[in-house]
Amino acid sequence: MVREKHEAFDLHCVGVEKDTKKSNSHHWTCKYCGKRYTSGATRLLQHISKLGGQVAACKEIPDHIASEIRQKMMGSPSTLPTSVRGYASHSSRATVSTSSHEEESHFHDSNVGSSSQSPLQRESQSMRQSGLGQAPGHVRSSLTWIKEKQKIADIEIARTVIMENLSFNLLNSNQWKTMVKAISEVGPCQGWSGPSYSDMRTTKIDEEKKRIDLSLAPMREKWFRYGCTILSDGWRDRKNRGIINILVSCPIGTFFLRAVEVGKKGKKTTGVFIYRHIKKAIEEVGSSNVVQVVTDNASNCRHMGQLLEGEYPHIVWTPCATHCLDLLMEDIGKLTWVKACTLQASNIVTFFTQKVKVLAMFREHSKLEIKKPATTRFAYMWIVLSRLLEVKVPLRQTVVSTFWIEWDESTSEESKSMQRLCLDESFWDGVRAILGVITPIYKALRMTDCEGATLGLLIHIMRRAMQEMRECTLVTEEQRDEVLEATMRRWTWMHRPIHGFAGLLHPAFKSTRLYDDVELLSDRLQYMSRVVPTHLHNDMLEQINCYMDERGNPAFLFPTCWDRESMVKPLFWWQNFGFAFTTLFTYALKVLSQDCSSGACERNWSAFSLIHTKVRNRLSPHQMEKLIYCRTNLKMLQNIPNMETLKQVNVDKFWPSVKDTPLPSHDVPQDEEELLFADLYRELCSIDVRQTRGHSRRRVRGVRGRGKGLIIRRASTTSHGDGASTSRAPASTYTRRQRSTLSSLQQLPLSPRFDDEGNLISDPPTPPSSTYEMTSSDSLDENSDDSDIDEMDDDSLVQTILNGLPNLYQSFVSTLRLMMKGNPNALSFEELVSVLLQEDQSRKNTSIHADQVHYACCRSNFPG
């Protein structure tokens, strides 16, 4: 049925002509924008209502006319036909709402957005839904159209991520979701494709920087209350250009101020140059708000600190505590006994990470990766050694595995050296000893690297670290003294009076011992003489005494004042309970709010490396500075609303939470696996000793003697060369003789049988109850008759030995047998069994079954 022409064609169009190909379409020209289309009434209404959709919205139609059309579409006009797409009566919409509740709810969920939308946005979306999604008979088609649009958008987003090498994690960020939502709310806009290249690199960045400056105004006001610290550190980009970044730290966040290019035209970066830029930053922040300046320990930075304290007496220069502790670890690493162990550890790391096959074998046994040394990383020595100790067992399993034995380079000198080093327990004892003395330093370094109020913790954490080092029992007294001497040397250099003053006022460490702490009391006077005006000295000292005696302040009577939970948060405690001490309160709050390191600068270099990459390497220092300024400060502003409290470290939670590498005591008994690895290491060492001797061959055969069972002994030795040799070659032939008394035992194996990989292939039958106790009379009969000895091949004797071997060693010996194949100087298989039984008997000191006597006899023929 041909529908009646909609009245909107006559009211808002010119040149309307009937389309001969489609019954309900017309050729029409909008009388406002002059564009000509061919469509039905639905697209016409989308065009003149400014809602857009399947056709572009008209930009020239007056707003009051478009508003009337939208209201007419949303209302219930009785004069309009309800069958026309885009117009609906109230009853029709009710029917559609009832019959298509599921589709409409999905439509609302995917398009209406959150409750944070403005009223104008909600009205616009409501109009768009009413005009496109609530016409009778066309709700499903409208929803399908919207889903198709979303699918197209998903395809384009996926292509952008793939083609531009964007990380998948980008799609999880809040900024990405905010961007997509903002774009979707723009609606159909022909000719708009976002900001241009030239606008983005010029005006857009400058505009964003101005908006950030306005957003940071409230934070600048907090500097007057909490004070701030100027942080500075140097770095070189991919083009080897020197850059110094300057940041401002306070307990609310770390604010990126600027980056300065240094070394232009070959000029040297002197202390005067650095001080000129630090002074500019101080004047910009406000000299009265700055408590200290923290830099690294270079000589030019020390010179800058002297100039700074000469011009600003109330501002102190302090070296970065994190850098100092990292240098302390390097000092310890230069000690002779430490350097030898770390060099071996570095060789293991290099060997396992650079050889692809070895690394693949290692990954079969471990889910953890081996960490490589990186001199630019703080505490890299602790990180490498602790991970190496964590993967100790996988490393050992790798060097004794079947894959290692079958590896074509397993017989090289380097591979043998690494194998013995991994099995050497003395090496692992050295690793534990080093970790035992540097773990307290690592804990202190982790604390100093935290962002926020850490200045008051430094002196107490260092004392705790040195006490733990004194209590370490894994090193000798001489080694402990060497480490403590290096620690005291570094601490004496980095210590400043502000550290003692802050430590004295930290409520978490308040105790009666502070009365006798000469170091803290002396630091208090030195810092006060520089910072506090002379006329306030007596008032300040009196208030400090009242704080230490817990008097003169009504807030001390509050129930939670002396709770540990309150005292571990120094800023919280002084704001709520220390306000009565007017003079002391001001200085205590400013000093305790400061950082003790420039670790934030190190983290900021990561942002530089993400922006100035190998591909994106033509950024000028000025452009890079603007990008870093926007990126760093935007992330800080986004984190401020989520801050529940000021940034301050809870020492009671931090110190125990720092990962401590397990350092087992010597009193803890070793398990069977450790003992097996120790036996293997001793045997490999004995093989190395035998390789220096001459070569010889021998026949090993079984003879009849007083012992019960198969007796194995050396039958003959043929020397090579001019002199006789005592070295042992693999057995070539074997002999045996059946004893009638053991015929029943030899018919069935008395132990479970295993294959070469240690897998069980048969269960043992129940052995006879009788046991045989070895005595001195059970010796070999050298005069016995050998006429009934018959030859026995290699595999048969090996299987016989394995059947009688204690279960603990069967898998181990099978692996060792494969490892020793092809080595003419290796210990023979039966000699290995003899050594193992000798170790087993000496440890357990128990009787053995009759079928195992012949192995014990090997001990007298082939002593281990």
SETILUM-358613 format. One record per residue (C-alpha): residue in three letters; y negated, z, x. Coordinates in steps of 0.5 Angstrom, whole numbers, padded with zeros to 4 digits, always signed. Example, Ala and Ser with C-alpha at 12.3 -4.5 7.8 and 13.67 -1.06 7.14 Angstrom:
ALA+0009+0016+0025SER+0002+0014+0027
END
This chain:
MET+0000+0000+0000VAL-0007-0002+0003ARG-0012+0004+0003GLU-0019+0004+0001LYS-0024+0002+0006HIS-0027+0009+0009GLU-0034+0010+0007ALA-0036+0012+0014PHE-0035+0005+0016ASP-0041+0003+0011LEU-0045+0009+0013HIS-0044+0009+0021CYS-0042+0002+0023VAL-0045-0005+0023GLY-0041-0012+0023VAL-0035-0009+0020GLU-0030-0014+0019LYS-0022-0013+0016ASP-0017-0014+0021THR-0012-0019+0019LYS-0007-0017+0023LYS-0006-0010+0021SER-0007-0008+0014ASN-0011-0001+0015SER-0016-0003+0021HIS-0023-0006+0022HIS-0027-0009+0027TRP-0033-0005+0027THR-0039-0003+0032CYS-0042+0004+0032LYS-0049+0003+0030TYR-0051+0009+0035CYS-0048+0007+0042GLY-0047-0001+0040LYS-0040-0001+0042ARG-0035-0005+0038TYR-0028-0003+0037THR-0022-0005+0033SER-0019+0001+0029GLY-0018+0005+0023ALA-0021+0011+0020THR-0018+0016+0024ARG-0021+0013+0031LEU-0028+0012+0028LEU-0028+0019+0026GLN-0026+0022+0033HIS-0032+0017+0035ILE-0038+0019+0031SER-0036+0027+0031LYS-0036+0027+0038LEU-0029+0030+0039GLY-0026+0024+0042GLY-0019+0023+0043GLN-0016+0017+0042VAL-0022+0014+0043ALA-0028+0016+0047ALA-0034+0020+0044CYS-0040+0017+0042LYS-0046+0020+0046GLU-0052+0017+0042ILE-0050+0020+0036PRO-0055+0025+0034ASP-0052+0032+0034HIS-0054+0034+0027ILE-0050+0028+0024ALA-0044+0029+0028SER-0044+0036+0026GLU-0045+0034+0019ILE-0039+0030+0020ARG-0035+0035+0023GLN-0036+0040+0017LYS-0034+0035+0013MET-0028+0034+0016MET-0026+0042+0016GLY-0029+0043+0009SER-0026+0040+0002PRO-0029+0034+0000SER-0027+0032-0007THR-0030+0025-0007LEU-0026+0023-0001PRO-0019+0021-0001THR-0014+0026+0002SER-0009+0020+0005VAL-0014+0018+0010ARG-0013+0021+0017GLY-0018+0026+0019TYR-0020+0028+0013ALA-0016+0034+0009SER-0017+0038+0003HIS-0016+0045+0003SER-0010+0045-0001SER-0007+0040+0004ARG-0009+0044+0010ALA-0005+0050+0006THR+0001+0046+0005VAL+0001+0043+0012SER+0000+0050+0015THR+0006+0053+0011SER+0011+0047+0013SER+0009+0046+0020HIS+0008+0053+0022GLU+0012+0052+0029GLU+0008+0046+0031GLU+0001+0049+0030SER+0003+0056+0033HIS+0005+0052+0039PHE-0001+0048+0039HIS-0006+0054+0039ASP-0002+0057+0045SER-0003+0051+0049ASN-0010+0049+0047VAL-0014+0055+0044GLY-0014+0059+0051SER-0015+0066+0052SER-0019+0071+0048SER-0024+0071+0054GLN-0027+0064+0051SER-0034+0064+0049PRO-0036+0063+0041LEU-0038+0056+0043GLN-0031+0054+0046ARG-0027+0057+0041GLU-0031+0053+0035SER-0031+0046+0039GLN-0023+0047+0040SER-0023+0049+0033MET-0026+0043+0030ARG-0022+0039+0035GLN-0016+0042+0032SER-0018+0041+0025GLY-0020+0034+0026LEU-0014+0032+0030GLY-0008+0036+0028GLN-0009+0038+0021ALA-0009+0032+0017PRO-0003+0031+0012GLY+0003+0028+0014HIS-0001+0027+0021VAL+0000+0034+0024ARG+0007+0032+0028SER+0004+0025+0031SER-0003+0029+0033LEU+0002+0034+0037THR+0006+0029+0040TRP+0000+0026+0042ILE-0003+0032+0045LYS+0004+0033+0049GLU+0004+0026+0051LYS-0003+0027+0054GLN-0001+0034+0058LYS+0005+0030+0060ILE+0001+0025+0064ALA-0003+0030+0067ASP+0003+0034+0069ILE+0005+0027+0073GLU-0002+0026+0076ILE-0002+0033+0078ALA+0005+0033+0081ARG+0003+0026+0085THR-0003+0030+0088VAL+0001+0035+0091ILE+0006+0031+0094MET+0001+0025+0096GLU-0004+0030+0099ASN+0001+0035+0102LEU-0001+0041+0098SER+0003+0047+0098PHE+0007+0049+0092ASN+0004+0056+0093LEU-0002+0053+0091LEU+0000+0052+0084ASN+0001+0060+0083SER-0006+0062+0085ASN-0011+0064+0080GLN-0016+0059+0083TRP-0012+0053+0081LYS-0011+0056+0074THR-0018+0057+0073MET-0020+0050+0076VAL-0015+0046+0071LYS-0017+0050+0065ALA-0024+0049+0066ILE-0023+0041+0067SER-0019+0041+0061GLU-0024+0044+0057VAL-0029+0039+0059GLY-0025+0034+0054PRO-0025+0026+0055CYS-0031+0024+0059GLN-0031+0017+0061GLY-0034+0016+0068TRP-0033+0023+0070SER-0028+0024+0076GLY-0031+0031+0079PRO-0036+0032+0085SER-0037+0026+0090TYR-0035+0027+0097SER-0042+0027+0099ASP-0044+0032+0094MET-0038+0037+0096ARG-0040+0037+0103THR-0047+0038+0102THR-0050+0041+0096LYS-0044+0044+0093ILE-0043+0048+0099ASP-0050+0050+0099GLU-0050+0052+0092GLU-0044+0056+0093LYS-0046+0060+0099LYS-0053+0062+0095ARG-0048+0064+0089ILE-0044+0068+0094ASP-0051+0071+0097LEU-0053+0074+0090SER-0046+0076+0088LEU-0046+0080+0095ALA-0053+0084+0093PRO-0049+0090+0090MET-0045+0091+0096ARG-0051+0091+0101GLU-0054+0097+0097LYS-0047+0100+0098TRP-0049+0100+0106PHE-0054+0105+0105ARG-0049+0110+0102TYR-0043+0109+0107GLY-0046+0106+0113CYS-0043+0100+0116THR-0040+0097+0122ILE-0041+0090+0126LEU-0035+0087+0128SER-0035+0081+0133ASP-0029+0078+0137GLY-0029+0071+0140TRP-0024+0065+0139ARG-0023+0058+0141ASP-0022+0052+0136ARG-0017+0046+0137LYS-0023+0042+0141ASN-0023+0048+0146ARG-0030+0050+0143GLY-0032+0058+0144ILE-0034+0061+0137ILE-0036+0068+0136ASN-0035+0071+0129ILE-0039+0077+0127LEU-0037+0081+0121VAL-0040+0087+0117SER-0035+0092+0115CYS-0035+0098+0110PRO-0030+0101+0106ILE-0031+0097+0100GLY-0029+0090+0104THR-0031+0086+0110PHE-0037+0081+0109PHE-0037+0075+0114LEU-0044+0074+0116ARG-0044+0068+0121ALA-0040+0065+0127VAL-0044+0063+0133GLU-0042+0057+0138VAL-0042+0059+0145GLY-0041+0056+0152LYS-0046+0050+0150LYS-0048+0045+0156GLY-0043+0049+0160LYS-0047+0056+0160LYS-0043+0062+0161THR-0043+0067+0155THR-0046+0073+0158GLY-0047+0080+0155VAL-0055+0078+0154PHE-0053+0072+0150ILE-0048+0077+0146TYR-0053+0082+0145ARG-0058+0077+0142HIS-0054+0075+0136ILE-0051+0082+0135LYS-0058+0085+0135LYS-0060+0079+0130ALA-0054+0081+0125ILE-0057+0089+0126GLU-0064+0087+0124GLU-0061+0083+0118VAL-0056+0088+0115GLY-0061+0094+0117SER-0061+0098+0123SER-0061+0105+0119ASN-0055+0102+0116VAL-0051+0101+0122VAL-0046+0106+0125GLN-0043+0103+0130VAL-0041+0096+0134VAL-0034+0094+0135THR-0032+0089+0140ASP-0026+0087+0145ASN-0026+0090+0152ALA-0029+0084+0156SER-0034+0086+0161ASN-0039+0082+0158CYS-0038+0086+0151ARG-0039+0092+0155HIS-0045+0090+0158MET-0047+0088+0151GLY-0046+0095+0149GLN-0050+0098+0154LEU-0056+0094+0152LEU-0055+0096+0145GLU-0054+0104+0146GLY-0061+0103+0150GLU-0065+0100+0144TYR-0061+0103+0138PRO-0059+0110+0141HIS-0057+0112+0134ILE-0052+0106+0134VAL-0046+0107+0139TRP-0041+0101+0142THR-0034+0103+0141PRO-0028+0098+0144CYS-0023+0096+0139ALA-0018+0101+0139THR-0012+0096+0137HIS-0014+0091+0143CYS-0014+0098+0147LEU-0007+0100+0145ASP-0004+0093+0146LEU-0007+0093+0153LEU-0003+0100+0154MET+0003+0096+0152GLU+0002+0091+0157ASP+0001+0096+0162ILE+0008+0099+0160GLY+0011+0093+0160LYS+0009+0092+0168LEU+0013+0098+0170THR+0019+0096+0174TRP+0024+0099+0170VAL+0021+0096+0163LYS+0020+0089+0166ALA+0027+0088+0168CYS+0030+0090+0161THR+0024+0086+0158LEU+0026+0080+0163GLN+0033+0080+0161ALA+0031+0080+0153SER+0027+0074+0154ASN+0032+0070+0157ILE+0037+0072+0151VAL+0031+0070+0146THR+0030+0063+0150PHE+0037+0062+0151PHE+0039+0063+0144THR+0033+0059+0141GLN+0033+0053+0145LYS+0040+0051+0145VAL+0041+0048+0138LYS+0049+0049+0138VAL+0048+0057+0140LEU+0043+0058+0135ALA+0047+0055+0130MET+0053+0059+0132PHE+0048+0065+0131ARG+0046+0064+0124GLU+0053+0064+0122HIS+0053+0071+0124SER+0046+0073+0122LYS+0041+0072+0116LEU+0035+0075+0121GLU+0032+0070+0126ILE+0031+0072+0133LYS+0023+0073+0134LYS+0020+0069+0140PRO+0015+0073+0145ALA+0008+0071+0143THR+0003+0074+0148THR-0003+0073+0143ARG+0000+0077+0138PHE-0001+0085+0138ALA+0005+0089+0140TYR+0009+0083+0141MET+0014+0087+0146TRP+0016+0092+0141ILE+0017+0086+0136VAL+0022+0082+0140LEU+0026+0088+0143SER+0026+0091+0136ARG+0029+0085+0133LEU+0034+0084+0138LEU+0037+0091+0137GLU+0037+0089+0130VAL+0041+0083+0131LYS+0045+0086+0137VAL+0052+0086+0133PRO+0051+0078+0131LEU+0049+0076+0138ARG+0056+0080+0141GLN+0060+0076+0135THR+0057+0070+0137VAL+0059+0070+0144VAL+0066+0072+0143SER+0067+0067+0137THR+0072+0061+0137PHE+0066+0056+0136TRP+0063+0059+0143ILE+0070+0058+0146GLU+0070+0051+0144TRP+0063+0050+0146ASP+0063+0045+0152GLU+0058+0049+0156SER+0061+0056+0155THR+0064+0055+0162SER+0057+0054+0165GLU+0054+0060+0169GLU+0048+0061+0165SER+0053+0061+0159LYS+0057+0066+0162SER+0051+0070+0164MET+0048+0071+0157GLN+0055+0073+0155ARG+0056+0078+0159LEU+0049+0081+0158CYS+0050+0081+0151LEU+0056+0085+0152ASP+0053+0090+0157GLU+0052+0096+0154SER+0047+0099+0159PHE+0042+0093+0157TRP+0042+0095+0150ASP+0041+0103+0153GLY+0035+0100+0156VAL+0032+0097+0150ARG+0033+0103+0146ALA+0030+0107+0152ILE+0024+0102+0152LEU+0023+0102+0144GLY+0024+0110+0144VAL+0017+0111+0148ILE+0013+0105+0145THR+0015+0106+0138PRO+0009+0112+0137ILE+0004+0107+0140TYR+0006+0102+0136LYS+0005+0106+0130ALA-0002+0108+0132LEU-0003+0101+0133ARG-0001+0099+0126MET-0006+0105+0123THR-0012+0102+0127ASP-0010+0095+0125CYS-0011+0097+0118GLU-0018+0095+0114GLY-0022+0101+0112ALA-0024+0108+0114THR-0019+0109+0120LEU-0024+0112+0125GLY-0023+0120+0123LEU-0015+0118+0124LEU-0015+0115+0131ILE-0016+0122+0135HIS-0010+0125+0131ILE-0006+0119+0131MET-0006+0119+0139ARG-0005+0126+0140ARG+0001+0125+0135ALA+0004+0119+0139MET+0003+0122+0146GLN+0007+0128+0143GLU+0013+0124+0140MET+0013+0120+0147ARG+0014+0127+0151GLU+0020+0129+0146CYS+0023+0122+0147THR+0030+0124+0151LEU+0032+0116+0152VAL+0029+0116+0158THR+0029+0120+0165GLU+0023+0125+0166GLU+0020+0120+0171GLN+0020+0115+0167ARG+0017+0119+0161ASP+0011+0121+0166GLU+0010+0114+0168VAL+0009+0112+0161LEU+0005+0118+0159GLU+0000+0117+0165ALA-0001+0110+0163THR-0003+0112+0156MET-0008+0118+0158ARG-0011+0113+0163ARG-0012+0108+0157TRP-0014+0113+0152THR-0019+0116+0157TRP-0023+0110+0157MET-0023+0108+0150HIS-0025+0115+0147ARG-0032+0116+0145PRO-0035+0122+0142ILE-0036+0119+0135HIS-0028+0119+0135GLY-0028+0127+0136PHE-0034+0128+0131ALA-0030+0124+0126GLY-0023+0127+0127LEU-0027+0134+0126LEU-0029+0133+0119HIS-0023+0129+0117PRO-0020+0134+0111ALA-0013+0132+0112PHE-0013+0135+0119LYS-0017+0141+0118SER-0014+0148+0121THR-0016+0154+0125ARG-0014+0151+0131LEU-0020+0147+0131TYR-0024+0153+0133ASP-0021+0152+0140ASP-0020+0145+0141VAL-0025+0144+0146GLU-0025+0136+0146LEU-0027+0136+0139LEU-0032+0141+0139SER-0035+0138+0146ASP-0035+0131+0142ARG-0039+0134+0136LEU-0045+0136+0141GLN-0045+0130+0144TYR-0045+0125+0138MET-0050+0130+0135SER-0055+0130+0141ARG-0055+0122+0140VAL-0055+0121+0132VAL-0058+0127+0129PRO-0065+0129+0130THR-0067+0135+0134HIS-0070+0139+0128LEU-0063+0138+0124HIS-0059+0141+0130ASN-0058+0148+0128ASP-0058+0146+0120MET-0052+0141+0122LEU-0048+0146+0126GLU-0049+0152+0121GLN-0046+0147+0116ILE-0040+0145+0120ASN-0038+0152+0121CYS-0039+0153+0113TYR-0034+0147+0112MET-0029+0150+0118ASP-0029+0157+0115GLU-0029+0155+0107ARG-0035+0158+0105GLY-0042+0157+0103ASN-0040+0151+0098PRO-0038+0153+0090ALA-0034+0147+0090PHE-0029+0150+0095LEU-0027+0154+0089PHE-0025+0148+0085PRO-0017+0148+0084THR-0016+0141+0087CYS-0021+0142+0093TRP-0015+0144+0098ASP-0010+0140+0095ARG-0006+0135+0100GLU-0007+0129+0096SER-0015+0130+0096MET-0015+0132+0103VAL-0012+0126+0106LYS-0017+0121+0102PRO-0023+0123+0106LEU-0028+0119+0103PHE-0026+0122+0096TRP-0026+0129+0099TRP-0033+0129+0101GLN-0036+0125+0095ASN-0033+0131+0090PHE-0033+0137+0094GLY-0037+0136+0100PHE-0044+0135+0097ALA-0047+0142+0098PHE-0048+0141+0105THR-0053+0136+0104THR-0055+0134+0112LEU-0047+0134+0114PHE-0045+0130+0108THR-0050+0124+0110TYR-0047+0124+0117ALA-0040+0126+0115LEU-0039+0120+0109LYS-0042+0115+0114VAL-0038+0116+0120LEU-0031+0117+0116SER-0032+0111+0112GLN-0032+0106+0119ASP-0027+0102+0122CYS-0024+0104+0129SER-0022+0096+0131SER-0024+0089+0130GLY-0018+0087+0127ALA-0021+0084+0121CYS-0024+0079+0126GLU-0017+0077+0128ARG-0015+0076+0121ASN-0021+0072+0120TRP-0019+0067+0126SER-0013+0065+0121ALA-0018+0062+0116PHE-0021+0058+0122SER-0014+0055+0124LEU-0013+0054+0116ILE-0019+0050+0116HIS-0020+0047+0123THR-0013+0044+0123LYS-0010+0038+0127VAL-0011+0033+0122ARG-0018+0036+0120ASN-0021+0036+0127ARG-0028+0033+0126LEU-0031+0039+0123SER-0038+0041+0126PRO-0038+0048+0128HIS-0044+0049+0123GLN-0040+0046+0117MET-0034+0050+0119GLU-0038+0056+0119LYS-0041+0055+0112LEU-0033+0054+0109ILE-0031+0060+0112TYR-0037+0064+0109CYS-0035+0062+0102ARG-0028+0062+0103THR-0028+0069+0106ASN-0033+0072+0102LEU-0030+0069+0095LYS-0023+0072+0097MET-0027+0079+0098LEU-0031+0079+0092GLN-0024+0077+0088ASN-0021+0083+0090ILE-0027+0088+0089PRO-0025+0089+0081ASN-0018+0090+0083MET-0020+0096+0088GLU-0018+0103+0085THR-0021+0107+0090LEU-0025+0106+0097LYS-0021+0103+0103GLN-0018+0109+0106VAL-0011+0110+0110ASN-0007+0116+0107VAL-0004+0119+0114ASP+0002+0122+0110LYS+0004+0116+0107PHE+0003+0111+0113TRP+0006+0115+0119PRO+0013+0115+0116SER+0013+0109+0112VAL+0012+0105+0119LYS+0018+0101+0121ASP+0022+0105+0126THR+0028+0102+0130PRO+0034+0106+0129LEU+0035+0109+0136PRO+0042+0112+0136SER+0043+0119+0140HIS+0049+0119+0145ASP+0052+0124+0141VAL+0054+0119+0136PRO+0061+0117+0137GLN+0062+0109+0138ASP+0066+0105+0133GLU+0072+0101+0134GLU+0068+0095+0135GLU+0063+0098+0140LEU+0069+0100+0144LEU+0073+0093+0144PHE+0066+0090+0146ALA+0066+0095+0152ASP+0073+0093+0154LEU+0072+0086+0154TYR+0065+0087+0158ARG+0069+0091+0163GLU+0075+0085+0163LEU+0070+0080+0164CYS+0067+0084+0170SER+0073+0084+0173ILE+0075+0077+0172ASP+0068+0076+0176VAL+0070+0080+0182ARG+0077+0076+0182GLN+0073+0070+0183THR+0071+0071+0189ARG+0078+0072+0192GLY+0083+0067+0194HIS+0088+0063+0189SER+0095+0065+0189ARG+0101+0063+0184ARG+0106+0068+0181ARG+0112+0068+0177VAL+0113+0073+0172ARG+0119+0075+0169GLY+0123+0080+0165VAL+0128+0084+0168ARG+0133+0089+0166GLY+0131+0096+0168ARG+0132+0103+0166GLY+0126+0102+0161LYS+0128+0100+0154GLY+0126+0093+0151LEU+0123+0087+0155ILE+0120+0089+0162ILE+0115+0084+0165ARG+0114+0084+0172ARG+0111+0080+0178ALA+0117+0076+0180SER+0114+0072+0186THR+0107+0071+0190THR+0106+0064+0194SER+0100+0065+0198HIS+0095+0059+0199GLY+0092+0058+0206ASP+0093+0062+0212GLY+0092+0069+0209ALA+0096+0072+0204SER+0092+0073+0197THR+0092+0078+0192SER+0089+0074+0186ARG+0093+0073+0180ALA+0094+0066+0177PRO+0096+0065+0169ALA+0104+0066+0168SER+0108+0059+0169THR+0115+0062+0167TYR+0118+0068+0164THR+0125+0071+0163ARG+0128+0075+0159ARG+0135+0079+0157GLN+0137+0082+0151ARG+0139+0089+0151SER+0145+0091+0146THR+0141+0097+0144LEU+0135+0094+0142SER+0138+0088+0139SER+0137+0090+0132LEU+0129+0091+0133GLN+0129+0084+0136GLN+0131+0081+0130LEU+0125+0083+0126PRO+0118+0084+0128LEU+0116+0091+0128SER+0109+0089+0128PRO+0105+0084+0123ARG+0104+0077+0126PHE+0097+0074+0127ASP+0095+0067+0128ASP+0090+0066+0134GLU+0084+0067+0130GLY+0086+0074+0128ASN+0089+0073+0121LEU+0095+0076+0118ILE+0101+0071+0117SER+0106+0076+0116ASP+0107+0083+0114PRO+0111+0088+0118PRO+0118+0091+0116THR+0119+0099+0116PRO+0120+0101+0123PRO+0125+0106+0125SER+0123+0113+0125SER+0125+0114+0133THR+0120+0114+0138TYR+0120+0114+0145GLU+0117+0118+0150MET+0115+0116+0157THR+0117+0120+0163SER+0117+0119+0170SER+0125+0117+0170ASP+0123+0111+0166SER+0122+0106+0172LEU+0124+0099+0174ASP+0131+0098+0177GLU+0129+0094+0183ASN+0137+0093+0184SER+0139+0090+0177ASP+0142+0084+0177ASP+0138+0078+0175SER+0144+0074+0173ASP+0143+0074+0166ILE+0136+0072+0166ASP+0134+0066+0162GLU+0127+0063+0162MET+0122+0064+0156ASP+0117+0059+0155ASP+0109+0061+0154ASP+0109+0061+0147SER+0115+0065+0145LEU+0113+0071+0150VAL+0106+0071+0147GLN+0108+0071+0140THR+0113+0077+0142ILE+0107+0081+0146LEU+0103+0080+0140ASN+0108+0083+0135GLY+0109+0089+0139LEU+0101+0090+0141PRO+0097+0095+0137ASN+0094+0092+0131LEU+0087+0094+0133TYR+0087+0089+0139GLN+0091+0083+0136SER+0085+0080+0133PHE+0081+0081+0140VAL+0086+0079+0145SER+0088+0073+0141THR+0080+0071+0141LEU+0080+0073+0149ARG+0086+0069+0150LEU+0083+0063+0147MET+0077+0064+0152MET+0081+0065+0158LYS+0084+0058+0157GLY+0083+0053+0163ASN+0081+0059+0168PRO+0085+0059+0174ASN+0082+0065+0176ALA+0082+0069+0170LEU+0087+0075+0169SER+0093+0073+0166PHE+0095+0075+0159GLU+0100+0080+0160GLU+0096+0083+0165LEU+0090+0084+0160VAL+0095+0087+0155SER+0097+0092+0160VAL+0090+0094+0161LEU+0089+0095+0154LEU+0095+0099+0153GLN+0093+0103+0159GLU+0086+0104+0155ASP+0089+0106+0149GLN+0094+0111+0151SER+0089+0114+0155ARG+0084+0115+0149LYS+0090+0117+0144ASN+0095+0121+0149THR+0100+0119+0143SER+0107+0117+0144ILE+0109+0110+0142HIS+0115+0106+0139ALA+0121+0104+0143ASP+0119+0097+0142GLN+0112+0098+0146VAL+0115+0101+0152HIS+0116+0095+0155TYR+0108+0094+0155ALA+0107+0101+0158CYS+0112+0099+0164CYS+0107+0093+0165ARG+0102+0098+0167SER+0106+0100+0173ASN+0107+0093+0175PHE+0100+0091+0174PRO+0095+0096+0174GLY+0089+0095+0171
END
